[in-house]
Amino acid sequence: MKYYRLYALLALLLMASTASAYDFETVCSTGQTLYYNINPDSISVTVTFPEYDSACNNYYYGYNMPTGIPIIPETVSYQNNAYTVTAIGAHAFYHCNGLNTVILPQTVTSIGNYAFYLATLNGHFVVPDQVTFIGAMAFAHVHNLNEVTIGAYVDSIGPGAFSGQDLRIVHYNAINCKDLVNSILDIQGNVETITIGENVTRIPALIFSCSTVNNTLVIPNSVTCIAHEAFLDCQHIPSVIIGDGVTEIGAYAFALSYNLTNLTLGQSLKSVDDCAFLDCRISGHLVLPDSLEYIGEYAFSGGEYDTLTVGSSVNFIDIGAFDLNRLLRQIFVKPTEPPYLGYQYLFDQQDQIPVEVPCGSLNAYLSDPNWAIFHNIIADFPYHLTVESSDLQMGSVSILEEPNCAQEAVIKATPEQGFEFDRWEADGVTVSLEETYTFRLEQDLTLIAYFKVDDGIKEEYGPLVKIYPNPAREIVTIESIEAAEVQVYNALGQLVKTVRGTNEIDVSTLPSGQYSLRIYTTDGLILSRKIIVK
């Protein structure tokens, strides 16, 4: 009797530990039996698993069926009622290693915790755009899954949703996902590439932190915000290109990404928060865009850039923003008013780094106590002049006087034998007809000298004659002689205008370009001059 009672108790315990987890089952079009729970709304269902053994913590479904490629239907019928399939429930395909993949219907909006944990999904799995929720560990440690696409309307993703060893490529298309509490990947994974979709507007906090991505990361122009810790501790990223739409980079967004050496910042960036690029080994020339206004504490600390350019709109640089960089050797600061500068730790001799500030702002920087840590602040001329010859066989060019804050630029064109100088051009517009050209540089500028074959015909200068303005828009005036007749020729040698008995020529109706004047004086001289009409 004693043994009978013991066996009966064991049987009851076994029955208690094995429970049905579904309301009904059906066979889908591809032949697999699928299990469903009716949702509280009574018109939709969730795909689930058949049984759970609490004693062994086993979801029975995963160790046998289904196999192959089940196609989950949009609707199922049970007891003469039709139900819409709206969710893949928690553990639904837990450990289903006989699968090849699963085809989800367009009606599914939710994928629960551990839904495909340890299952097999070969190749590329696409989370449909209609899905809004992906639970924790939903696709964790899935076998043979090497590429995944996250749909456009996902707005919540659980921790570790795509963690594991086989995943290599993540296509992230979620337009505006909520911030996460932990990464969807993990540091033991093998993700190599993350692509961000062209419609994504925000990259949420922590989403890709601690990932193993090791290819260039491109943030498209559609993104406006990279939230805090989004790529924290991604130790293998070599290069980041941030699009022109990004206005904000959150705290620790790329911090501790030790192999990040190449960084391009977009032209709309307003704020870089605390420690955003802390201990990233950014090298070369770090250029902060003119749109940037705020730089948080330790934002670029620990870098390896040797040159730093601070954009013209920066008004606040917090403590340690650029410190702990032994390689820094030159700083260009473009704001005309000194930005607030928090304390920066400088290595030996770095207080002597040239800090070049705008023309006219030198005294303001020298008298600002926040900038007193630098002992070599100098005026910087911000514009760059480039001169080129259209054909080096016809002539050469040189800069006689480099422009600076107090000095105009002087450039010279020198024709080779058999050629003569024709004109200086900037962006396709003639700016001077003089071989030696003096001017004040007010923007970055490239000037090109054009030459022509010397045909032996020279201008007859005769007496000193002044023609002004040149270039002209309306009236050209001739001084120092009395003109009987003036003929105007275009660049093709065609006569386009003749005036008599006046020293003023109306050029307002002439197309823009270079023209030649043939001047017949009252005392019998014939003179030639060139003008430019704008």
NORNORPE-V245470 format. One record per backbone hydrogen bond with DSSP energy under -0.5 kcal/mol. NH is the residue of the N-H (numbers start at 1). CO is the residue of the C=O. E is the energy in kcal/mol with one decimal. If there is no record, write none. Layout:
# NORNORPE-V245470
NH_CO_E, NH_CO_E
This chain:
# NORNORPE-V245470
5_1_-2.2, 6_2_-1.9, 7_3_-2.5, 8_4_-2.1, 9_5_-2.1, 10_6_-2.3, 11_7_-2.3, 12_8_-2.0, 13_9_-2.4, 14_10_-2.5, 15_11_-2.4, 16_12_-2.1, 17_13_-1.8, 18_14_-0.9, 19_17_-0.6, 19_52_-1.7, 21_50_-2.4, 23_36_-2.9, 24_36_-1.8, 26_34_-2.1, 28_26_-0.5, 28_32_-2.8, 31_28_-2.1, 34_26_-3.0, 34_32_-0.5, 35_48_-0.6, 36_24_-2.8, 37_46_-2.3, 39_44_-2.8, 42_39_-2.4, 45_84_-2.6, 46_37_-2.5, 47_87_-2.8, 48_35_-2.8, 52_19_-1.6, 53_58_-2.8, 54_17_-2.3, 54_52_-0.8, 57_53_-1.3, 58_53_-1.6, 60_51_-1.2, 60_58_-0.8, 61_51_-0.6, 62_59_-1.4, 63_60_-1.6, 64_61_-1.6, 64_65_-0.5, 68_98_-1.9, 70_101_-0.6, 72_70_-0.7, 72_103_-2.4, 76_83_-2.4, 78_81_-2.6, 81_78_-1.3, 83_76_-3.4, 84_43_-2.2, 85_74_-3.1, 86_45_-2.2, 86_84_-0.8, 87_45_-1.0, 88_110_-2.8, 89_47_-2.8, 89_87_-0.6, 91_113_-1.6, 92_89_-1.8, 93_115_-2.9, 94_91_-1.6, 95_117_-3.7, 96_93_-2.0, 97_62_-0.7, 97_95_-2.0, 99_96_-1.3, 100_68_-3.7, 100_101_-0.6, 101_68_-1.2, 103_70_-2.4, 104_102_-0.6, 108_105_-1.2, 109_86_-3.0, 110_86_-1.1, 111_133_-2.4, 112_88_-3.5, 114_136_-2.1, 115_112_-1.7, 116_138_-3.0, 117_114_-0.9, 118_140_-1.8, 119_116_-2.3, 120_96_-1.6, 121_119_-0.5, 121_143_-2.0, 122_100_-3.5, 123_144_-2.0, 125_123_-0.5, 125_147_-2.4, 127_125_-0.6, 127_149_-3.1, 128_126_-0.7, 131_128_-1.4, 132_109_-3.0, 133_109_-1.7, 134_156_-2.3, 135_111_-3.0, 137_159_-1.7, 138_135_-1.6, 139_161_-2.7, 140_137_-1.1, 141_163_-3.0, 142_139_-1.3, 143_119_-3.1, 145_142_-0.8, 146_123_-1.5, 146_144_-0.9, 147_123_-1.6, 148_169_-2.0, 149_125_-2.2, 150_171_-3.1, 151_149_-0.5, 153_129_-0.9, 154_151_-0.9, 155_132_-2.3, 156_132_-1.2, 158_134_-2.6, 160_183_-3.3, 161_158_-1.4, 162_184_-2.8, 163_160_-1.7, 168_146_-1.7, 169_146_-1.8, 170_193_-2.4, 171_148_-3.0, 172_170_-0.7, 172_195_-3.1, 173_150_-1.6, 173_171_-0.7, 175_152_-2.8, 178_155_-2.2, 180_205_-1.7, 184_207_-2.5, 189_186_-1.9, 190_164_-0.6, 190_167_-0.5, 192_168_-2.9, 193_168_-2.0, 195_170_-2.6, 196_218_-0.5, 197_172_-3.1, 197_195_-0.5, 200_197_-1.2, 201_175_-2.7, 202_175_-1.2, 203_225_-2.4, 204_202_-0.7, 206_228_-1.0, 207_204_-1.2, 208_230_-1.9, 209_206_-0.9, 210_232_-3.2, 211_208_-1.4, 214_192_-1.5, 215_192_-1.0, 217_239_-2.7, 218_216_-0.5, 219_217_-0.5, 219_241_-3.2, 220_218_-0.7, 223_220_-1.3, 224_201_-3.0, 225_201_-1.1, 226_248_-2.3, 227_203_-2.8, 227_225_-0.6, 229_251_-1.6, 230_227_-1.6, 231_253_-2.7, 232_229_-1.1, 233_255_-3.2, 234_231_-1.3, 235_233_-1.4, 237_234_-1.2, 240_262_-2.3, 241_217_-2.7, 242_240_-0.5, 242_264_-2.8, 243_219_-1.4, 243_241_-0.5, 246_243_-1.1, 247_224_-2.9, 248_224_-1.4, 249_271_-2.1, 250_226_-3.3, 252_274_-1.7, 253_250_-1.7, 254_276_-2.7, 256_278_-3.0, 257_254_-1.3, 258_256_-1.5, 259_235_-0.5, 260_257_-2.2, 261_238_-1.6, 261_259_-1.1, 262_238_-1.7, 263_261_-0.5, 264_240_-2.2, 269_266_-0.8, 270_247_-2.4, 271_247_-2.0, 272_294_-2.1, 273_249_-2.9, 275_297_-2.3, 276_273_-1.8, 277_299_-2.6, 278_275_-1.4, 279_301_-2.9, 280_277_-2.0, 281_257_-0.5, 282_280_-1.6, 283_261_-2.8, 284_304_-0.6, 286_284_-0.6, 286_307_-2.7, 287_285_-0.7, 288_286_-0.6, 288_309_-2.7, 289_287_-0.5, 292_289_-1.3, 293_270_-2.6, 294_270_-2.3, 295_316_-2.1, 296_272_-3.3, 298_319_-1.7, 299_296_-1.6, 300_321_-2.3, 301_298_-0.8, 302_323_-2.5, 303_300_-1.0, 304_282_-2.4, 306_284_-1.8, 307_284_-1.7, 308_330_-2.1, 309_286_-2.5, 310_332_-3.3, 311_309_-0.6, 313_290_-0.6, 314_311_-1.2, 315_293_-2.5, 316_293_-1.4, 317_340_-2.6, 318_295_-2.6, 320_343_-2.9, 321_318_-1.7, 323_320_-0.9, 324_345_-1.1, 328_325_-0.9, 329_306_-2.9, 330_306_-1.3, 331_354_-2.4, 332_308_-3.3, 333_331_-0.5, 333_356_-3.0, 334_310_-2.2, 334_332_-0.6, 340_315_-2.0, 342_317_-2.9, 346_344_-0.5, 350_347_-2.1, 352_349_-1.8, 353_350_-1.5, 354_329_-0.7, 355_376_-2.3, 356_331_-2.8, 356_354_-0.6, 357_355_-0.5, 357_378_-2.8, 358_333_-0.5, 359_380_-0.7, 361_358_-2.1, 365_361_-1.9, 366_362_-2.6, 367_363_-1.9, 368_365_-0.8, 369_367_-0.6, 371_368_-1.3, 372_369_-1.1, 374_371_-1.6, 375_351_-3.4, 375_373_-0.5, 378_355_-2.4, 378_376_-0.5, 380_357_-4.4, 382_380_-0.7, 386_445_-2.4, 388_447_-2.4, 390_449_-2.7, 394_391_-1.5, 395_391_-1.6, 396_414_-2.6, 398_412_-1.9, 400_398_-0.7, 400_410_-2.3, 401_410_-1.9, 404_407_-1.7, 407_404_-0.6, 409_439_-2.8, 410_401_-1.7, 411_437_-2.4, 412_398_-2.6, 413_435_-1.3, 414_396_-3.0, 415_413_-0.5, 416_394_-3.0, 419_416_-1.9, 420_452_-2.9, 422_450_-2.8, 423_450_-1.4, 424_432_-2.7, 425_448_-2.5, 426_429_-2.5, 429_426_-1.6, 431_424_-2.6, 432_424_-1.1, 437_411_-2.5, 437_435_-0.6, 439_409_-2.2, 441_439_-0.5, 442_440_-0.5, 445_384_-2.6, 447_386_-2.9, 448_425_-2.7, 449_388_-2.8, 450_423_-3.0, 452_420_-2.7, 454_418_-2.3, 455_453_-0.9, 458_456_-0.7, 461_459_-0.8, 466_479_-1.0, 468_477_-2.1, 471_532_-0.6, 472_532_-2.7, 476_505_-2.7, 477_468_-3.4, 478_503_-2.5, 479_466_-2.9, 483_481_-0.6, 484_520_-3.1, 485_520_-1.8, 486_499_-2.8, 487_518_-2.7, 488_497_-3.0, 489_487_-0.5, 489_516_-2.9, 490_494_-2.4, 493_490_-2.0, 496_488_-3.1, 497_488_-1.2, 499_486_-2.3, 501_484_-2.1, 505_476_-2.6, 507_474_-3.8, 507_505_-0.7, 508_474_-0.7, 510_507_-1.5, 513_533_-2.3, 515_531_-2.8, 516_489_-2.6, 517_529_-3.9, 518_487_-2.8, 519_517_-0.6, 519_527_-3.2, 520_485_-3.2, 520_518_-0.5, 521_519_-0.6, 521_525_-2.6, 522_482_-2.2, 524_521_-1.5, 527_519_-2.9, 528_460_-1.4, 529_517_-2.2, 531_515_-2.6, 533_513_-3.0, 534_472_-2.8, 534_532_-0.5
